[in-house]
Amino acid sequence: MAHKLSRITLAVLSATSLNFASSVLAQENQPEADQDVEVISVSGIRSSLTNALAEKRSANNLVEVIQSEDIGKLPDQNLAEVLENVTGVQITRTAGVGTGVQIRGTNANRTEINGVSTVGSGSGRSGINFEDVSAAIISAVEVTKAPSAKTIEGSVGGTVNLRTIRPLQLDETLASIRVQGENSSLSTDSTFTPRLSGTFGDNWELDAGRFGAVFSASYSEQDVTAFRPRTDRDNSVASASGVASAQSFDYLPIQFFVQDYDNYEYETKNFAGTLEFAPNDNTKFFFDVVINDQERRQESSRIQASGISGLKDFAAPTGFETVNFGSLDGVNLGSIQAATQGVIPLDADGSDGNLRFSGDTNSRITKSEIYRLGGEWTGENLKFSVELASSSSDTTTPSFNTTLNFINPNSPLDSATLLANAELNAANADNPDWVELYDSNENGTPFIYDLTGGALAFGIPTGDATAPTAEQLLDPANVVLRDVNIGRNKSENGEDAFRTDFTYYIDSIITSVDVGYRYSKVTSLLDEISSNVGLRDIADSPSGDLFSELLVAGPDNFNDADGRELYVRDFLVLDAERVASDPDGALAILQNAIDQHGGSVSIDAPTSSSAGFFDIEEKTHALYAQANFEHGMFRGNFGLRYLQTDVTSTGNSITEDGDGNQLVSQVTTKGDYNFVLPRINLVADVHDDVVVRAGWGKDIRRPDFNELSTSVTFSTSPNPAVSIGNPGLQPEEVTSFDLSAEWYFSEASVLSVGFFHKKRTDLFVQQQSNPFEDSVTGYRDITDPCEGGGIFNPIADVNVFGPEVGVGVCVPTTTQINDSGETTQKGIEFALQYDLASFEDDLGWASGFGIIANYTIQEFSGGEAVNGATSRANTVFALSTGVDDINVTAVQGLLDLSENAYNFTLYYEKYGVSARMRYTWREAYRSTDFGSTSSLPWGFPVVQEDRGQLNASINYDVNDQLNIGIEAVNITESEVEQSCINEGALLCYQGLTDRRITAGATYRF
């Protein structure tokens, strides 16, 4: 992450690129008639590489194509991981599964299927979720980095187009079926989950013309698991503080522990079908349909050690490490000691720290549909096409999340004492002289921790007289209900589009002229349906024996990933499968438990939130004109794209009447904007085997819909930041320049190098506003408004941020703004693909080998939007730097950008054996995805450290019809590490991911 490119280096390398050969990717997404380049009749690694290179070489702009090795067989099972093969592309993962794609360091990309815009399950602009589409129904993937005038606007890094098989291009009947099973090394629910897919396609000569059809379908289940330990140490004990835990040096004590067990179960159904009819050689009609249906069920659990920050003044650590914070924006933040080992005993009165057990069932059920109907006609000098397309995604996110407080029977404040205190407090409610007794629904549990050896480990100290036993931890009578958060959010996204394109062919340097028009209507609706209840008094919190039928022991294999000895093995959670399948029944049981206990709180069924609703519609008219040229060794295109967009946004305005009753009224706002986007691409075939490319163009990126909304969602926890929309966001503008060269020195072989430069204005940047925390007590404001920053959350637990237990506290906020400064992304991409097949006479069996390698160097600079340290963090920095009034800020930069990344693939194909091994590595990058929360304890995005991953596969052709194979993902179980402040500074999070093995067979009829 520390690597920087000097201007001189960039100049030299970009000039050198004219003598070598180019980088990667992407082909403009043209109408269907221009995509007749697919090859279906051959199979295998080598043939797919050869066909992809031929398509790349003939393109008039920067394009990379990955073609399937056989029917429904791309290099990887997951589409995000397929794209990771491409130079300049990195991916992010959820529990080890590829879910996010960054092209040239940015998430601001578009996804299409057969040239049709797709919409996602959330409020983003990038299109369909990659985990929603099985690679089994996709025949090729292409990435456009240098758009032409006819390319639909909306991408900063590149446009991804997923292509399915075209039936009129088939020269033989296609019929195949694949059966596979997948195993996860960390999951406990199953041995192998099924993957099934099949394809049938053919075409026929009829009296009325030629007719073709292709149908592909897939069904898959996936069970993935990741363990995520987290430790917060964003607090301080000064050597001069005089407290019992003070040392001869300043240090960071323990603030918070989390042991997060994430499990996701996917069930995905995909169907892709295409009908084509050509009544004559000049005319063709087509109809495409792609239907995706996915259920992602989360069955996760989380153990939290809370309230321990209040014990920092007497819980002295026994081990320390030196943490070097490095520099932010040129300010050296110095170094400080940090706790690594120790025991945190009970508070003197037995009230802290607190042990909590949480169960999360945040599921997502998405159905997306894409339809395309159109036709084309080609005359002697004129080509005409028309297309209607519709893309939709309807999603519900059912959730039933609960938190249980463990009531330690060995604490002086055991459950009997707490209940007795509650009764005395109630009996003396009218006595002004009564001193209220502690009657919260939590008490103290001791903890032990060991953060040495790169493991964030904590547990319960055995042998401590106040420590609970395994039997006590699993006793339903020792847990009480704390939080119930139920959601059934609904989002509906769609895009309807009409386009028509004309091409006029000219016999001159200008070979053809393209003009076209596109109309699109994009809609996004979110209806937040939720119920959040927080119980904070023992009088309202039923014990687990009143709802024991819902309780199960949590998973006890948290040490399977790294063999750690220290962790919380025994705990109770609500049965995730039961509450997910029957949430109303579970709700009734919990309410009955509260009633039996004598509590006064009702858990309401989820209802629509007035503050959590928006409905946005965009209508865009786009016109383009593009000239295509070819003369001598030069070819390419140039043109303009003009777009005009009208935006209508509907949300709720919430006020109160004189009696404090909520008044809700719908408010509709309208706006519009227009852009002119010039684009040019130049290709020079300077030699029989050398191609040089240059591209320049402009594009825009519209803000995500939720970033425009003013809806607000609160959590019962005081830690997550509340996301607040910004309806004043403007589209981001990007001006791109590309220069590359490609040397095709052998069959299925290329050496390339390329340079790119992107100037971005109005970049979307996330800002976090943190509430003020007292440097001594750590307390926040617990009244509305929050003068010191943040927003008042009326349902959040006060926890350690106030003098008394209660609900309602100031919490952080995040919002997106347009950076007022200009930013620049630039980089160099190297690629090498070399196949040894032509050396069969010399190498024999070894001629089956080949390699694919790429390396990307990129950097980001500029920008003026800054992040600021929290008040607690500034207190720490005052100790580490000796500057008492320090206020640390830093320009945010571009999130999810790795300055260095590479892929290396070794493959072998001969004698019926097809094998591939790929190692992918990306350097550290900034991220706002921090463990199980989006809040940033220090006020800055965390740094996800360098990480590599090894995948491999081997297949064998038993005969011409039958193929068997096995694939492995994350063979070495490479873990994720995140550091706070800077790379390699303070380790605060780990992600321990699983190894996944898939075995199966394919039969081709």
ChimeraX attribute file (.defattr): number of C-alpha atoms within 10 A of each C-alpha:
attribute: neighborCount
match mode: 1-to-1
recipient: residues
	/A:1	20
	/A:2	10
	/A:3	12
	/A:4	13
	/A:5	16
	/A:6	9
	/A:7	9
	/A:8	9
	/A:9	11
	/A:10	16
	/A:11	13
	/A:12	11
	/A:13	16
	/A:14	21
	/A:15	15
	/A:16	15
	/A:17	24
	/A:18	21
	/A:19	17
	/A:20	21
	/A:21	26
	/A:22	30
	/A:23	33
	/A:24	26
	/A:25	24
	/A:26	26
	/A:27	28
	/A:28	26
	/A:29	24
	/A:30	15
	/A:31	21
	/A:32	17
	/A:33	14
	/A:34	8
	/A:35	14
	/A:36	10
	/A:37	11
	/A:38	18
	/A:39	20
	/A:40	22
	/A:41	14
	/A:42	12
	/A:43	15
	/A:44	18
	/A:45	20
	/A:46	24
	/A:47	18
	/A:48	23
	/A:49	22
	/A:50	16
	/A:51	21
	/A:52	24
	/A:53	23
	/A:54	16
	/A:55	21
	/A:56	21
	/A:57	22
	/A:58	12
	/A:59	17
	/A:60	24
	/A:61	28
	/A:62	30
	/A:63	26
	/A:64	25
	/A:65	26
	/A:66	26
	/A:67	31
	/A:68	27
	/A:69	21
	/A:70	21
	/A:71	28
	/A:72	27
	/A:73	20
	/A:74	23
	/A:75	22
	/A:76	21
	/A:77	17
	/A:78	20
	/A:79	25
	/A:80	25
	/A:81	26
	/A:82	17
	/A:83	25
	/A:84	22
	/A:85	23
	/A:86	25
	/A:87	25
	/A:88	30
	/A:89	27
	/A:90	30
	/A:91	20
	/A:92	17
	/A:93	13
	/A:94	15
	/A:95	21
	/A:96	22
	/A:97	22
	/A:98	20
	/A:99	18
	/A:100	19
	/A:101	25
	/A:102	23
	/A:103	26
	/A:104	30
	/A:105	27
	/A:106	20
	/A:107	23
	/A:108	25
	/A:109	23
	/A:110	25
	/A:111	24
	/A:112	21
	/A:113	24
	/A:114	25
	/A:115	22
	/A:116	24
	/A:117	24
	/A:118	26
	/A:119	31
	/A:120	26
	/A:121	25
	/A:122	25
	/A:123	20
	/A:124	19
	/A:125	21
	/A:126	25
	/A:127	21
	/A:128	24
	/A:129	20
	/A:130	18
	/A:131	20
	/A:132	25
	/A:133	25
	/A:134	23
	/A:135	27
	/A:136	29
	/A:137	27
	/A:138	23
	/A:139	23
	/A:140	24
	/A:141	26
	/A:142	27
	/A:143	29
	/A:144	27
	/A:145	29
	/A:146	30
	/A:147	29
	/A:148	34
	/A:149	29
	/A:150	25
	/A:151	21
	/A:152	22
	/A:153	21
	/A:154	22
	/A:155	29
	/A:156	27
	/A:157	24
	/A:158	28
	/A:159	31
	/A:160	30
	/A:161	25
	/A:162	22
	/A:163	19
	/A:164	24
	/A:165	26
	/A:166	26
	/A:167	27
	/A:168	22
	/A:169	16
	/A:170	19
	/A:171	12
	/A:172	12
	/A:173	15
	/A:174	19
	/A:175	17
	/A:176	20
	/A:177	20
	/A:178	22
	/A:179	18
	/A:180	19
	/A:181	19
	/A:182	23
	/A:183	21
	/A:184	22
	/A:185	18
	/A:186	22
	/A:187	22
	/A:188	14
	/A:189	11
	/A:190	11
	/A:191	12
	/A:192	18
	/A:193	19
	/A:194	17
	/A:195	22
	/A:196	18
	/A:197	23
	/A:198	22
	/A:199	23
	/A:200	18
	/A:201	22
	/A:202	19
	/A:203	21
	/A:204	14
	/A:205	11
	/A:206	11
	/A:207	7
	/A:208	10
	/A:209	14
	/A:210	17
	/A:211	20
	/A:212	20
	/A:213	22
	/A:214	24
	/A:215	22
	/A:216	25
	/A:217	22
	/A:218	24
	/A:219	19
	/A:220	20
	/A:221	19
	/A:222	21
	/A:223	25
	/A:224	25
	/A:225	27
	/A:226	27
	/A:227	27
	/A:228	24
	/A:229	26
	/A:230	25
	/A:231	23
	/A:232	20
	/A:233	23
	/A:234	23
	/A:235	23
	/A:236	27
	/A:237	24
	/A:238	19
	/A:239	15
	/A:240	11
	/A:241	13
	/A:242	11
	/A:243	15
	/A:244	11
	/A:245	17
	/A:246	21
	/A:247	16
	/A:248	8
	/A:249	12
	/A:250	20
	/A:251	27
	/A:252	24
	/A:253	26
	/A:254	26
	/A:255	19
	/A:256	17
	/A:257	25
	/A:258	22
	/A:259	25
	/A:260	23
	/A:261	26
	/A:262	22
	/A:263	23
	/A:264	23
	/A:265	19
	/A:266	22
	/A:267	20
	/A:268	23
	/A:269	21
	/A:270	24
	/A:271	22
	/A:272	21
	/A:273	23
	/A:274	23
	/A:275	20
	/A:276	21
	/A:277	22
	/A:278	21
	/A:279	16
	/A:280	11
	/A:281	11
	/A:282	12
	/A:283	17
	/A:284	21
	/A:285	18
	/A:286	21
	/A:287	18
	/A:288	21
	/A:289	19
	/A:290	23
	/A:291	19
	/A:292	21
	/A:293	20
	/A:294	22
	/A:295	21
	/A:296	22
	/A:297	24
	/A:298	24
	/A:299	21
	/A:300	23
	/A:301	26
	/A:302	22
	/A:303	26
	/A:304	20
	/A:305	23
	/A:306	20
	/A:307	23
	/A:308	26
	/A:309	24
	/A:310	18
	/A:311	20
	/A:312	22
	/A:313	17
	/A:314	15
	/A:315	22
	/A:316	21
	/A:317	23
	/A:318	11
	/A:319	14
	/A:320	18
	/A:321	16
	/A:322	15
	/A:323	18
	/A:324	19
	/A:325	20
	/A:326	16
	/A:327	13
	/A:328	14
	/A:329	11
	/A:330	8
	/A:331	12
	/A:332	14
	/A:333	22
	/A:334	16
	/A:335	19
	/A:336	21
	/A:337	18
	/A:338	23
	/A:339	21
	/A:340	22
	/A:341	20
	/A:342	19
	/A:343	19
	/A:344	24
	/A:345	23
	/A:346	23
	/A:347	21
	/A:348	11
	/A:349	12
	/A:350	21
	/A:351	23
	/A:352	26
	/A:353	25
	/A:354	23
	/A:355	26
	/A:356	23
	/A:357	23
	/A:358	23
	/A:359	25
	/A:360	24
	/A:361	27
	/A:362	21
	/A:363	22
	/A:364	20
	/A:365	19
	/A:366	23
	/A:367	19
	/A:368	26
	/A:369	20
	/A:370	24
	/A:371	19
	/A:372	21
	/A:373	17
	/A:374	20
	/A:375	21
	/A:376	21
	/A:377	18
	/A:378	17
	/A:379	12
	/A:380	8
	/A:381	11
	/A:382	15
	/A:383	18
	/A:384	19
	/A:385	21
	/A:386	20
	/A:387	21
	/A:388	19
	/A:389	21
	/A:390	22
	/A:391	27
	/A:392	25
	/A:393	25
	/A:394	21
	/A:395	24
	/A:396	23
	/A:397	21
	/A:398	21
	/A:399	23
	/A:400	23
	/A:401	23
	/A:402	23
	/A:403	25
	/A:404	27
	/A:405	24
	/A:406	32
	/A:407	28
	/A:408	27
	/A:409	21
	/A:410	18
	/A:411	23
	/A:412	19
	/A:413	23
	/A:414	18
	/A:415	26
	/A:416	11
	/A:417	14
	/A:418	23
	/A:419	19
	/A:420	16
	/A:421	20
	/A:422	21
	/A:423	16
	/A:424	15
	/A:425	18
	/A:426	13
	/A:427	10
	/A:428	14
	/A:429	13
	/A:430	9
	/A:431	10
	/A:432	7
	/A:433	8
	/A:434	11
	/A:435	10
	/A:436	13
	/A:437	13
	/A:438	22
	/A:439	24
	/A:440	23
	/A:441	28
	/A:442	32
	/A:443	29
	/A:444	30
	/A:445	29
	/A:446	27
	/A:447	24
	/A:448	18
	/A:449	23
	/A:450	19
	/A:451	19
	/A:452	14
	/A:453	8
	/A:454	10
	/A:455	18
	/A:456	24
	/A:457	24
	/A:458	26
	/A:459	20
	/A:460	22
	/A:461	20
	/A:462	14
	/A:463	9
	/A:464	13
	/A:465	11
	/A:466	19
	/A:467	22
	/A:468	22
	/A:469	19
	/A:470	14
	/A:471	10
	/A:472	19
	/A:473	22
	/A:474	20
	/A:475	18
	/A:476	23
	/A:477	19
	/A:478	20
	/A:479	30
	/A:480	26
	/A:481	25
	/A:482	25
	/A:483	22
	/A:484	22
	/A:485	19
	/A:486	25
	/A:487	23
	/A:488	22
	/A:489	22
	/A:490	21
	/A:491	23
	/A:492	22
	/A:493	25
	/A:494	23
	/A:495	22
	/A:496	19
	/A:497	20
	/A:498	18
	/A:499	19
	/A:500	19
	/A:501	21
	/A:502	19
	/A:503	20
	/A:504	17
	/A:505	17
	/A:506	14
	/A:507	8
	/A:508	10
	/A:509	13
	/A:510	16
	/A:511	17
	/A:512	19
	/A:513	19
	/A:514	21
	/A:515	20
	/A:516	20
	/A:517	19
	/A:518	20
	/A:519	18
	/A:520	20
	/A:521	18
	/A:522	19
	/A:523	21
	/A:524	26
	/A:525	23
	/A:526	24
	/A:527	21
	/A:528	25
	/A:529	21
	/A:530	21
	/A:531	18
	/A:532	20
	/A:533	19
	/A:534	24
	/A:535	24
	/A:536	22
	/A:537	19
	/A:538	25
	/A:539	23
	/A:540	24
	/A:541	28
	/A:542	26
	/A:543	25
	/A:544	25
	/A:545	16
	/A:546	19
	/A:547	21
	/A:548	17
	/A:549	13
	/A:550	18
	/A:551	19
	/A:552	15
	/A:553	16
	/A:554	22
	/A:555	16
	/A:556	14
	/A:557	16
	/A:558	23
	/A:559	16
	/A:560	14
	/A:561	19
	/A:562	13
	/A:563	9
	/A:564	13
	/A:565	12
	/A:566	18
	/A:567	20
	/A:568	20
	/A:569	18
	/A:570	15
	/A:571	28
	/A:572	27
	/A:573	27
	/A:574	28
	/A:575	18
	/A:576	25
	/A:577	13
	/A:578	13
	/A:579	18
	/A:580	22
	/A:581	10
	/A:582	10
	/A:583	18
	/A:584	13
	/A:585	13
	/A:586	20
	/A:587	18
	/A:588	14
	/A:589	17
	/A:590	22
	/A:591	19
	/A:592	17
	/A:593	22
	/A:594	23
	/A:595	17
	/A:596	11
	/A:597	16
	/A:598	13
	/A:599	18
	/A:600	11
	/A:601	15
	/A:602	13
	/A:603	18
	/A:604	15
	/A:605	15
	/A:606	17
	/A:607	15
	/A:608	16
	/A:609	17
	/A:610	21
	/A:611	19
	/A:612	20
	/A:613	25
	/A:614	25
	/A:615	20
	/A:616	22
	/A:617	19
	/A:618	18
	/A:619	18
	/A:620	18
	/A:621	18
	/A:622	21
	/A:623	20
	/A:624	23
	/A:625	21
	/A:626	22
	/A:627	19
	/A:628	22
	/A:629	19
	/A:630	17
	/A:631	12
	/A:632	9
	/A:633	12
	/A:634	16
	/A:635	21
	/A:636	23
	/A:637	24
	/A:638	20
	/A:639	21
	/A:640	20
	/A:641	25
	/A:642	17
	/A:643	19
	/A:644	15
	/A:645	17
	/A:646	15
	/A:647	17
	/A:648	15
	/A:649	21
	/A:650	17
	/A:651	23
	/A:652	21
	/A:653	15
	/A:654	13
	/A:655	11
	/A:656	10
	/A:657	8
	/A:658	6
	/A:659	6
	/A:660	8
	/A:661	9
	/A:662	11
	/A:663	12
	/A:664	14
	/A:665	11
	/A:666	12
	/A:667	12
	/A:668	14
	/A:669	11
	/A:670	12
	/A:671	10
	/A:672	12
	/A:673	12
	/A:674	13
	/A:675	15
	/A:676	16
	/A:677	21
	/A:678	20
	/A:679	25
	/A:680	23
	/A:681	25
	/A:682	21
	/A:683	25
	/A:684	19
	/A:685	17
	/A:686	14
	/A:687	11
	/A:688	10
	/A:689	14
	/A:690	22
	/A:691	25
	/A:692	25
	/A:693	25
	/A:694	22
	/A:695	25
	/A:696	21
	/A:697	22
	/A:698	27
	/A:699	25
	/A:700	20
	/A:701	22
	/A:702	17
	/A:703	24
	/A:704	20
	/A:705	23
	/A:706	23
	/A:707	22
	/A:708	21
	/A:709	25
	/A:710	18
	/A:711	23
	/A:712	15
	/A:713	15
	/A:714	19
	/A:715	19
	/A:716	21
	/A:717	19
	/A:718	24
	/A:719	18
	/A:720	20
	/A:721	25
	/A:722	24
	/A:723	23
	/A:724	19
	/A:725	20
	/A:726	19
	/A:727	17
	/A:728	12
	/A:729	18
	/A:730	17
	/A:731	19
	/A:732	21
	/A:733	20
	/A:734	23
	/A:735	19
	/A:736	23
	/A:737	20
	/A:738	24
	/A:739	25
	/A:740	30
	/A:741	29
	/A:742	27
	/A:743	22
	/A:744	22
	/A:745	15
	/A:746	15
	/A:747	17
	/A:748	22
	/A:749	20
	/A:750	24
	/A:751	23
	/A:752	26
	/A:753	29
	/A:754	30
	/A:755	26
	/A:756	24
	/A:757	19
	/A:758	22
	/A:759	19
	/A:760	24
	/A:761	20
	/A:762	20
	/A:763	27
	/A:764	25
	/A:765	21
	/A:766	20
	/A:767	19
	/A:768	26
	/A:769	21
	/A:770	26
	/A:771	23
	/A:772	21
	/A:773	20
	/A:774	14
	/A:775	15
	/A:776	11
	/A:777	12
	/A:778	17
	/A:779	19
	/A:780	21
	/A:781	24
	/A:782	20
	/A:783	14
	/A:784	13
	/A:785	13
	/A:786	19
	/A:787	13
	/A:788	15
	/A:789	19
	/A:790	22
	/A:791	24
	/A:792	24
	/A:793	26
	/A:794	18
	/A:795	18
	/A:796	23
	/A:797	23
	/A:798	26
	/A:799	20
	/A:800	19
	/A:801	23
	/A:802	19
	/A:803	13
	/A:804	11
	/A:805	18
	/A:806	18
	/A:807	20
	/A:808	22
	/A:809	28
	/A:810	30
	/A:811	31
	/A:812	25
	/A:813	20
	/A:814	20
	/A:815	18
	/A:816	23
	/A:817	21
	/A:818	21
	/A:819	21
	/A:820	13
	/A:821	13
	/A:822	14
	/A:823	20
	/A:824	18
	/A:825	20
	/A:826	22
	/A:827	24
	/A:828	28
	/A:829	25
	/A:830	25
	/A:831	25
	/A:832	21
	/A:833	22
	/A:834	19
	/A:835	22
	/A:836	18
	/A:837	22
	/A:838	13
	/A:839	13
	/A:840	12
	/A:841	9
	/A:842	9
	/A:843	13
	/A:844	11
	/A:845	15
	/A:846	15
	/A:847	18
	/A:848	22
	/A:849	20
	/A:850	21
	/A:851	18
	/A:852	20
	/A:853	21
	/A:854	24
	/A:855	21
	/A:856	26
	/A:857	20
	/A:858	24
	/A:859	23
	/A:860	22
	/A:861	13
	/A:862	17
	/A:863	22
	/A:864	16
	/A:865	20
	/A:866	18
	/A:867	21
	/A:868	20
	/A:869	23
	/A:870	25
	/A:871	22
	/A:872	21
	/A:873	22
	/A:874	24
	/A:875	24
	/A:876	27
	/A:877	25
	/A:878	18
	/A:879	22
	/A:880	21
	/A:881	15
	/A:882	12
	/A:883	13
	/A:884	13
	/A:885	10
	/A:886	16
	/A:887	15
	/A:888	20
	/A:889	18
	/A:890	18
	/A:891	17
	/A:892	21
	/A:893	21
	/A:894	24
	/A:895	20
	/A:896	23
	/A:897	26
	/A:898	31
	/A:899	23
	/A:900	24
	/A:901	25
	/A:902	25
	/A:903	25
	/A:904	20
	/A:905	19
	/A:906	16
	/A:907	21
	/A:908	23
	/A:909	22
	/A:910	17
	/A:911	10
	/A:912	14
	/A:913	17
	/A:914	21
	/A:915	21
	/A:916	20
	/A:917	17
	/A:918	20
	/A:919	17
	/A:920	20
	/A:921	18
	/A:922	24
	/A:923	18
	/A:924	25
	/A:925	23
	/A:926	25
	/A:927	18
	/A:928	17
	/A:929	16
	/A:930	21
	/A:931	20
	/A:932	17
	/A:933	11
	/A:934	17
	/A:935	24
	/A:936	24
	/A:937	23
	/A:938	23
	/A:939	25
	/A:940	25
	/A:941	26
	/A:942	27
	/A:943	29
	/A:944	27
	/A:945	21
	/A:946	19
	/A:947	15
	/A:948	18
	/A:949	17
	/A:950	19
	/A:951	20
	/A:952	21
	/A:953	20
	/A:954	18
	/A:955	20
	/A:956	18
	/A:957	17
	/A:958	12
	/A:959	9
	/A:960	10
	/A:961	11
	/A:962	16
	/A:963	18
	/A:964	18
	/A:965	18
	/A:966	18
	/A:967	21
	/A:968	20
	/A:969	23
	/A:970	19
	/A:971	15
	/A:972	14
	/A:973	19
	/A:974	18
	/A:975	21
	/A:976	19
	/A:977	23
	/A:978	28
	/A:979	21
	/A:980	26
	/A:981	27
	/A:982	24
	/A:983	22
	/A:984	19
	/A:985	17
	/A:986	23
	/A:987	25
	/A:988	24
	/A:989	25
	/A:990	25
	/A:991	23
	/A:992	24
	/A:993	27
	/A:994	27
	/A:995	22
	/A:996	25
	/A:997	20
	/A:998	20
	/A:999	20
	/A:1000	18
	/A:1001	18
	/A:1002	23
	/A:1003	17
	/A:1004	16
	/A:1005	12
